[in-house]
Amino acid sequence: MVLMKSLVTVLLFLWYTKPMKLKTRLIITFLTIVLLPTFLTITAFIFIGGYLTRSQQELGFRNSDYSVMIDPAQASRHISDEVFLEAQELLSEDPDALENPEILAALNAEVMNRSSYILIRKNDQILYAGNEQAASIIFDSLPDFSAENITRDMSHSVYYDNMNKLVRQMDFYFPDGGEGSLFVITRSNTSSSKILLIDMAVAIMIILIITSWFLTKWIGRGVFTPVNQLNIAMQNIAEGNLEYHLPENMEGEIGELYRNYEDMRLRLKESTDEKILAEKQNRELVSNISHDLKTPITAIKGYVEGIMDGVADTPEKVDKYIRTIYNKANDMERLIGELTLYSKIDTNEIPYNFIKINVKAYFDDCAEEIRTELESRNFVLTYLNYVPDDVCLIADPEQLYRVINNIISNSIKYNNKARGVINIRVREEKEYIHLEIEDNGQGVSPEEAGRIFERFYRTDASRNSRTGGSGIGLSIVKKIVEAHGGTIWAVSNKNVGLTMHILLRKEAHA
């Protein structure tokens, strides 16, 4: 029972344990195929043999082993030889020993546990029978007394009677001259052996079926079920459902397959999301371009018609109309230029010319170039450079200037103050150069500050001609900064102003 409980405990542990590697499963399967049927077969043999043994007790037999059922003839010879030898010793010591009921009872007790009993016949009467019920049935069929058997050894003949018993005989004379025969009668159990074989065959078949069922369910639970789940997941992928995910707690080879599937699903989902976003942005781009080109084209068309119709009837008006047409054409050219530049940056087609530049000298020159334009637009520029003279960085001067110029242009475009102010500060922060460009314009809300670098995102919903544009200026800035290995972010409050922060890594010194 202890072994059975242990086996059940092991099976339950295997059934409910976490998923394991296939190699471990194969080893456990092999051991289970070998050990489980063997253990269950032995158990079945013990129970079936015990049942058959108990059934013999109807005739007074008791059996403590299975030798009688396995080889009854050999067992009978062995049992009777022991009894005959002991009987001869008793007779040599006391000729009356085989007439003593106590001695006979003790002698019979020795063989009763092995499905045997003794029978003493004196002349033609039963003197003693270890199993009176069985003896009364077989007595008339027992062999007659033969004086020749007395001179032989104990290897008397064995015969089967019609009751399926093995009988061995030893003849002797009683002290009073009476003819005596000692019989050792053993149940042959041929029918019991057949029953045992049939029952064991059925038990083995049941054991094999149970073992096969358990292993099939166990392997199916650990292998086929996860594979079917993976197959369902792949079908969902094929149908375009990228939200179907598999459990993440699987271990072993199946767990690796699940994780590989999840990596593939996430990459496909990311790629699909990017594609959808790109399509959406392309639609927005077409809409933006259509609107932004339509405005200057409409203006150009209107002024040209004014000239053609003679509305501009003075040289001054003609000159004004022509200048307006020229400015609108420049706006269109700028818009197309931005789109072309962004397309090149987005596809990594724009070549960068990275060189070593002196931070102080470079930003000083940029500030001087910007100052002239700002003063013409009634803006005040404050420029402060705290970086030492010998600090350098690796950058593309042209593209870095484009970054500064785009930010300044945005500050001018969205400034609603009577007098605009722009502050440029350059600082050294450990291994970085920190560039700050601050304005006093209308600014954006903190929530919008995190989105102004997105493609085509515009905080000005009215899209009027003064603030019109493609909405990609700051996205170009972000891409150029990231191409330099830097970082850019914005800090702003509505109607207070906006500050752009740019971090660029300094030149590494050997």
Residue pairs with C-beta under 8 A, 6 or more apart in sequence:
3 39
4 43
7 36
7 39
11 214
14 28
14 218
15 218
15 221
18 249
18 251
19 222
19 226
19 250
19 251
19 252
19 254
19 255
20 222
20 251
20 252
21 251
21 252
21 253
22 223
22 252
22 253
22 254
24 252
25 218
25 219
25 222
25 223
29 215
29 218
29 219
32 211
32 214
32 215
33 211
33 215
36 207
36 211
36 214
37 204
37 207
37 208
37 211
40 203
40 207
40 210
40 211
41 200
41 203
41 204
41 207
44 199
44 200
44 203
44 204
44 207
45 66
45 200
45 203
48 196
48 199
48 200
48 203
49 66
49 69
49 196
52 69
52 189
52 192
52 195
52 196
53 62
53 63
53 66
55 192
56 62
56 63
56 115
56 187
56 189
56 192
59 131
59 133
59 134
59 187
60 112
60 117
60 130
60 131
60 133
60 134
61 112
61 115
61 116
61 117
61 131
61 187
62 112
62 113
62 115
63 69
63 113
63 114
63 115
64 113
64 114
65 114
67 74
67 75
67 114
68 75
68 76
68 114
68 115
68 116
68 186
68 187
68 189
69 189
69 192
69 193
69 196
70 193
72 166
72 186
72 187
72 188
72 189
72 190
72 193
73 158
73 166
73 188
75 114
75 186
76 116
76 158
76 166
76 168
76 184
76 186
76 188
77 158
77 168
79 111
79 114
79 116
79 184
79 186
80 116
80 154
80 156
80 168
80 170
80 184
80 186
81 154
82 110
82 111
83 107
83 110
83 111
83 118
83 182
83 184
84 154
84 168
84 170
84 182
84 184
85 154
86 107
86 110
87 98
87 107
87 170
87 172
87 182
88 154
88 170
90 97
90 98
90 103
90 107
91 97
91 98
91 172
94 100
95 174
95 175
96 175
97 103
98 104
98 120
98 127
98 172
98 174
98 180
98 182
99 122
99 127
99 174
101 128
104 118
104 120
104 128
104 130
105 130
107 118
108 117
108 118
108 128
108 130
111 117
111 118
111 130
111 184
112 130
114 186
115 186
115 187
115 189
116 184
116 185
116 186
116 187
117 129
117 130
117 131
117 134
117 135
117 185
118 128
118 129
118 130
118 182
118 183
118 184
118 185
119 126
119 128
119 129
119 130
119 135
119 138
119 139
119 142
119 182
119 183
119 185
120 126
120 127
120 128
120 129
120 180
120 181
120 182
120 183
121 127
121 139
121 142
121 145
121 180
121 181
121 183
122 174
122 178
122 179
122 180
123 178
123 179
126 135
126 136
126 139
127 180
129 135
129 136
131 185
134 163
134 165
134 185
135 185
137 163
138 161
138 163
138 165
138 167
138 185
141 161
141 162
141 163
142 167
142 169
142 181
142 183
143 159
143 167
143 169
143 181
145 171
145 179
145 180
145 181
146 171
147 171
149 156
149 169
149 170
149 171
150 171
150 172
150 173
154 170
156 168
156 169
156 170
157 168
157 169
158 166
158 167
158 168
159 166
159 167
160 166
160 167
160 188
161 167
164 187
164 188
164 189
164 190
164 191
165 185
165 186
165 187
165 188
166 185
166 186
166 187
166 188
167 183
167 184
167 185
167 186
168 183
168 184
168 186
169 181
169 182
169 183
170 181
170 182
170 183
170 184
171 179
171 180
171 181
171 182
172 180
172 181
172 182
173 179
173 180
174 180
222 254
223 254
226 250
226 254
226 257
226 258
227 254
229 246
230 246
230 257
230 258
230 261
232 244
233 244
233 245
233 246
233 261
233 265
234 261
236 242
236 244
237 244
237 264
237 265
237 268
242 265
242 268
242 269
242 272
243 269
244 265
245 262
245 265
246 258
246 261
246 262
247 258
248 258
248 259
248 262
249 255
250 258
281 455
281 456
284 456
285 339
285 455
285 456
285 470
288 456
288 470
288 471
289 335
289 339
289 470
291 463
291 468
292 335
292 463
292 468
292 469
292 470
293 332
293 335
295 465
295 468
296 328
296 329
296 331
296 332
297 328
297 332
299 324
299 325
299 328
300 325
300 328
300 329
303 321
303 322
303 324
303 325
304 321
304 325
305 311
306 312
306 321
307 318
307 321
307 322
311 317
312 318
312 320
312 321
335 469
335 470
338 469
338 470
338 472
338 473
338 476
339 470
339 472
341 350
341 476
342 455
342 470
342 472
342 475
342 476
342 479
343 349
344 350
345 476
345 479
345 480
345 483
346 479
350 399
352 396
352 399
352 483
353 396
353 397
353 398
354 394
354 395
354 396
354 484
355 394
355 395
355 396
355 397
356 392
356 393
356 394
356 507
357 392
357 393
357 394
357 395
357 397
358 389
358 390
358 391
358 392
359 385
359 387
359 391
359 392
359 393
359 426
359 428
359 433
359 506
360 385
360 387
360 388
360 389
360 391
360 426
362 397
362 400
363 383
363 385
363 387
363 424
363 426
363 435
364 383
364 385
366 401
366 404
367 381
367 383
367 385
367 424
370 381
370 404
370 405
370 408
370 424
371 381
371 383
374 380
374 381
374 408
374 412
374 420
374 422
375 381
377 412
377 420
378 419
378 420
379 412
379 415
379 419
379 420
379 421
379 422
380 419
380 420
380 421
380 422
381 422
381 423
381 424
382 421
382 422
382 423
382 424
383 423
383 424
383 425
384 423
384 424
384 425
384 426
385 425
385 426
386 425
386 426
386 427
386 428
387 426
387 427
387 428
387 433
388 428
391 428
391 433
391 506
391 507
392 506
392 507
393 433
393 504
393 505
393 506
393 507
394 507
395 484
395 504
396 484
399 480
399 483
399 484
400 480
400 484
402 476
402 477
402 480
403 477
403 480
403 481
403 502
404 435
404 437
406 473
406 474
406 476
406 477
407 437
407 474
407 477
407 500
408 422
408 437
409 473
410 473
410 474
411 420
411 422
411 437
411 439
411 441
411 498
412 420
413 466
413 467
413 469
414 441
414 442
414 459
414 460
414 467
414 498
415 439
415 440
415 441
415 442
416 441
416 442
417 440
417 441
420 439
420 440
420 441
421 439
421 440
422 437
422 438
422 439
422 440
423 436
423 437
423 438
423 439
424 435
424 436
424 437
424 438
425 435
425 436
425 438
426 433
426 434
426 435
426 436
427 433
427 434
427 436
428 434
428 506
429 503
431 505
431 506
431 508
432 503
432 504
432 505
432 506
433 503
433 504
433 505
433 506
434 501
434 502
434 503
435 500
435 501
435 502
435 503
435 504
436 499
436 500
436 501
436 502
437 499
437 500
437 502
438 497
438 498
438 499
438 500
439 497
439 498
439 499
440 496
440 497
441 497
441 498
442 494
442 495
443 492
443 493
443 494
443 495
443 496
443 497
443 498
444 452
444 459
444 490
444 492
444 494
444 498
445 492
445 493
445 494
446 492
446 493
448 459
448 492
449 489
449 490
449 491
449 492
449 498
450 490
451 457
452 459
452 474
452 490
453 474
453 475
453 477
453 478
453 488
453 490
454 475
455 471
455 472
455 475
456 470
456 471
456 472
456 475
457 471
457 475
458 469
458 471
460 467
477 488
478 488
481 487
481 488
481 502
481 504
482 488
484 504
485 504
485 505
486 502
486 503
486 504
486 505
487 502
487 503
488 500
488 501
488 502
488 503
489 500
489 501
490 498
490 499
490 500
490 501
491 498
491 499
491 501
492 498
492 499
